[in-house]
Amino acid sequence: MKEKKDINIKVGERIKNAREKAGLTQEKFAELLSLSAKNISAIERGAVGISLTTLQKICETLSISSDRILFESPDENSEAELLAGRMKRLAPEQFKIAKDILNKVFEAFALVGK
């Protein structure tokens, strides 16, 4: 039973780190997962374990792999994935604005590289 608690703590810490890196509060994260903020707090502290369904929802919401949560394996493109995850959560009009800005930045970089 102690071993399970240890893994819950490690998984909880990894979820908390990924959530914070994504710029989400516990409240907003809970809302996106259809869970309570109290439940998110318990998960992040390792007080409770998570189901595979919850793990999948967490990974989809944070745009990260389950390996990163379960085994702390770094994602090669974690920064890009986090940005993509943030983009996905924008309202359609906000998404279009952000996309247009990024395209202008990429065009500017392409001109500098020539």
MIGUKE-251562 format. One record per residue (C-alpha): residue in three letters; z, y, x. Coordinates in steps of 0.02 Angstrom, whole numbers, plus 50000, padded with zeros to 5 digits. Layout:
<nodes>
+------+-------+-------+-------+
: rest :    pz :    py :    px :
+------+-------+-------+-------+
:  Ala :     Z :     Y :     X :
...
+------+-------+-------+-------+
</nodes>
This chain:
<nodes>
+------+-------+-------+-------+
: rest :    pz :    py :    px :
+------+-------+-------+-------+
:  Met : 50000 : 50000 : 50000 :
:  Lys : 50037 : 50120 : 50145 :
:  Glu : 49860 : 50093 : 50212 :
:  Lys : 49787 : 50150 : 50047 :
:  Lys : 49894 : 50306 : 50052 :
:  Asp : 49832 : 50345 : 50229 :
:  Ile : 49650 : 50332 : 50175 :
:  Asn : 49686 : 50440 : 50023 :
:  Ile : 49757 : 50574 : 50138 :
:  Lys : 49607 : 50567 : 50256 :
:  Val : 49481 : 50570 : 50113 :
:  Gly : 49576 : 50711 : 50029 :
:  Glu : 49574 : 50816 : 50188 :
:  Arg : 49387 : 50788 : 50209 :
:  Ile : 49354 : 50838 : 50029 :
:  Lys : 49460 : 50995 : 50049 :
:  Asn : 49369 : 51043 : 50210 :
:  Ala : 49198 : 51015 : 50130 :
:  Arg : 49249 : 51112 : 49974 :
:  Glu : 49312 : 51259 : 50076 :
:  Lys : 49157 : 51256 : 50186 :
:  Ala : 49053 : 51265 : 50026 :
:  Gly : 49150 : 51420 : 49975 :
:  Leu : 49226 : 51344 : 49819 :
:  Thr : 49401 : 51370 : 49752 :
:  Gln : 49494 : 51220 : 49683 :
:  Glu : 49472 : 51294 : 49509 :
:  Lys : 49283 : 51316 : 49524 :
:  Phe : 49266 : 51144 : 49606 :
:  Ala : 49368 : 51065 : 49466 :
:  Glu : 49258 : 51150 : 49337 :
:  Leu : 49099 : 51084 : 49420 :
:  Leu : 49171 : 50908 : 49422 :
:  Ser : 49245 : 50916 : 49246 :
:  Leu : 49418 : 50884 : 49318 :
:  Ser : 49577 : 50988 : 49315 :
:  Ala : 49628 : 51097 : 49463 :
:  Lys : 49790 : 50996 : 49466 :
:  Asn : 49688 : 50837 : 49490 :
:  Ile : 49587 : 50916 : 49631 :
:  Ser : 49748 : 50969 : 49715 :
:  Ala : 49817 : 50791 : 49703 :
:  Ile : 49655 : 50719 : 49775 :
:  Glu : 49653 : 50842 : 49920 :
:  Arg : 49836 : 50804 : 49961 :
:  Gly : 49801 : 50618 : 49956 :
:  Ala : 49926 : 50593 : 49816 :
:  Val : 49793 : 50499 : 49717 :
:  Gly : 49637 : 50402 : 49761 :
:  Ile : 49465 : 50432 : 49688 :
:  Ser : 49345 : 50319 : 49596 :
:  Leu : 49168 : 50287 : 49656 :
:  Thr : 49106 : 50390 : 49509 :
:  Thr : 49213 : 50538 : 49564 :
:  Leu : 49158 : 50515 : 49745 :
:  Gln : 48976 : 50522 : 49689 :
:  Lys : 49007 : 50680 : 49586 :
:  Ile : 49098 : 50761 : 49733 :
:  Cys : 48957 : 50721 : 49853 :
:  Glu : 48823 : 50784 : 49733 :
:  Thr : 48921 : 50944 : 49699 :
:  Leu : 48950 : 50979 : 49884 :
:  Ser : 48777 : 50916 : 49937 :
:  Ile : 48851 : 50799 : 50067 :
:  Ser : 48842 : 50613 : 50102 :
:  Ser : 48981 : 50493 : 50053 :
:  Asp : 48989 : 50442 : 50237 :
:  Arg : 49051 : 50615 : 50278 :
:  Ile : 49194 : 50595 : 50155 :
:  Leu : 49236 : 50413 : 50189 :
:  Phe : 49207 : 50402 : 50376 :
:  Glu : 49202 : 50583 : 50434 :
:  Ser : 49028 : 50556 : 50502 :
:  Pro : 48948 : 50724 : 50532 :
:  Asp : 48790 : 50766 : 50437 :
:  Glu : 48654 : 50824 : 50554 :
:  Asn : 48599 : 50955 : 50429 :
:  Ser : 48769 : 50994 : 50354 :
:  Glu : 48748 : 51183 : 50362 :
:  Ala : 48577 : 51173 : 50281 :
:  Glu : 48644 : 51052 : 50150 :
:  Leu : 48789 : 51168 : 50110 :
:  Leu : 48669 : 51314 : 50088 :
:  Ala : 48558 : 51207 : 49978 :
:  Gly : 48710 : 51158 : 49875 :
:  Arg : 48757 : 51340 : 49852 :
:  Met : 48579 : 51381 : 49800 :
:  Lys : 48582 : 51243 : 49669 :
:  Arg : 48735 : 51319 : 49588 :
:  Leu : 48654 : 51490 : 49564 :
:  Ala : 48592 : 51548 : 49396 :
:  Pro : 48401 : 51537 : 49384 :
:  Glu : 48376 : 51724 : 49409 :
:  Gln : 48495 : 51726 : 49558 :
:  Phe : 48407 : 51574 : 49630 :
:  Lys : 48239 : 51663 : 49622 :
:  Ile : 48308 : 51817 : 49709 :
:  Ala : 48390 : 51714 : 49847 :
:  Lys : 48232 : 51610 : 49869 :
:  Asp : 48125 : 51768 : 49883 :
:  Ile : 48242 : 51841 : 50013 :
:  Leu : 48242 : 51681 : 50115 :
:  Asn : 48053 : 51671 : 50109 :
:  Lys : 48042 : 51850 : 50175 :
:  Val : 48162 : 51806 : 50316 :
:  Phe : 48060 : 51652 : 50362 :
:  Glu : 47899 : 51754 : 50358 :
:  Ala : 47980 : 51883 : 50475 :
:  Phe : 48035 : 51746 : 50595 :
:  Ala : 47860 : 51673 : 50595 :
:  Leu : 47788 : 51842 : 50644 :
:  Val : 47914 : 51862 : 50786 :
:  Gly : 47870 : 51690 : 50854 :
:  Lys : 47685 : 51732 : 50872 :
+------+-------+-------+-------+
</nodes>
